[in-house]
């Protein structure tokens, strides 16, 4: 069953919308991490 989910995810990432969404999620994740790091540096 896990392989079915992975295959579906891989197929989704091959679509233009999937690639676009993936880059959006990665940018959001990097922004959260960067913000967290900045706050940790400021508060220490």
Secondary structure as the mmCIF struct_conf table of DSSP 4:
data_model
#
loop_
_struct_conf.conf_type_id
_struct_conf.id
_struct_conf.beg_label_comp_id
_struct_conf.beg_label_asym_id
_struct_conf.beg_label_seq_id
_struct_conf.end_label_comp_id
_struct_conf.end_label_asym_id
_struct_conf.end_label_seq_id
HELX_RH_AL_P HELX_RH_AL_P1 UNK A 2 UNK A 13
TURN_TY1_P TURN_TY1_P1 UNK A 14 UNK A 14
BEND BEND1 UNK A 15 UNK A 15
HELX_RH_AL_P HELX_RH_AL_P2 UNK A 16 UNK A 43
#
